[in-house]
Amino acid sequence: MSSSSDPSLTTNQLPISVEMPREFAQFREIISLLYKRIANSSNSKTGGLYSLQETSNSNQYYDIANTQTFRSTYRKVFDLVSLNGANIPAAGVVSFPHGIVGLKYAALIYASCTSVTPDFFTVVYPDATMDATNINFTNPLPATALSSVIFVCEFLKT
């Protein structure tokens, strides 16, 4: 199976080798089991694509109206320094339209930052937020500009 000793990691891992029997009935049984493992593994993993375009990240949240129903989560990434046209100044505040249609709930909001020093850190609420129309970011460093701010938001839609 997997080389991980962490039970939560082994549930979505696949064997790296499978011995196939020569007899068709046993072969069919192993192929069926292997297919189920592949489907379960694929369906339980989070998508790792961080795109400037809105994409599904394969996460699922329960629906408040029916906890047996799940809703898809989407991800969108913004390069705030590029949108700003320059470094984010010390203690600077920027806001840009996110263009997300049907935004219902935020699932995760954060910004990965690099200062001009360079220091590397992550920013969350209250310095990284979004509302119905905009993403909002405040540089938490009072005396240092930021040369990179990658703003990530994961959300549910109507």
Secondary structure in CASP SS format (residue, H / E / C, confidence):
PFRMAT SS
TARGET T0000
AUTHOR 0000-0000-0000
METHOD secondary structure of the structure
MODEL  1
M C 1.00
S C 1.00
S C 1.00
S C 1.00
S C 1.00
D C 1.00
P H 1.00
S H 1.00
L H 1.00
T H 1.00
T C 1.00
N C 1.00
Q C 1.00
L C 1.00
P C 1.00
I C 1.00
S C 1.00
V C 1.00
E C 1.00
M C 1.00
P C 1.00
R C 1.00
E C 1.00
F H 1.00
A H 1.00
Q H 1.00
F H 1.00
R H 1.00
E H 1.00
I H 1.00
I H 1.00
S H 1.00
L H 1.00
L H 1.00
Y H 1.00
K H 1.00
R H 1.00
I H 1.00
A H 1.00
N H 1.00
S H 1.00
S H 1.00
N H 1.00
S C 1.00
K C 1.00
T C 1.00
G C 1.00
G C 1.00
L C 1.00
Y C 1.00
S C 1.00
L C 1.00
Q C 1.00
E C 1.00
T E 1.00
S E 1.00
N E 1.00
S E 1.00
N E 1.00
Q E 1.00
Y E 1.00
Y E 1.00
D E 1.00
I C 1.00
A C 1.00
N E 1.00
T E 1.00
Q E 1.00
T E 1.00
F E 1.00
R E 1.00
S E 1.00
T E 1.00
Y E 1.00
R E 1.00
K E 1.00
V E 1.00
F E 1.00
D E 1.00
L H 1.00
V H 1.00
S H 1.00
L H 1.00
N H 1.00
G C 1.00
A C 1.00
N C 1.00
I E 1.00
P C 1.00
A C 1.00
A C 1.00
G C 1.00
V E 1.00
V E 1.00
S E 1.00
F E 1.00
P E 1.00
H C 1.00
G C 1.00
I C 1.00
V C 1.00
G C 1.00
L E 1.00
K E 1.00
Y E 1.00
A E 1.00
A E 1.00
L E 1.00
I E 1.00
Y E 1.00
A E 1.00
S E 1.00
C E 1.00
T E 1.00
S E 1.00
V C 1.00
T C 1.00
P C 1.00
D C 1.00
F E 1.00
F E 1.00
T E 1.00
V E 1.00
V C 1.00
Y C 1.00
P C 1.00
D C 1.00
A E 1.00
T E 1.00
M E 1.00
D C 1.00
A C 1.00
T C 1.00
N E 1.00
I E 1.00
N E 1.00
F E 1.00
T E 1.00
N C 1.00
P C 1.00
L C 1.00
P C 1.00
A C 1.00
T C 1.00
A C 1.00
L E 1.00
S E 1.00
S E 1.00
V E 1.00
I E 1.00
F E 1.00
V E 1.00
C E 1.00
E E 1.00
F E 1.00
L E 1.00
K E 1.00
T C 1.00
END
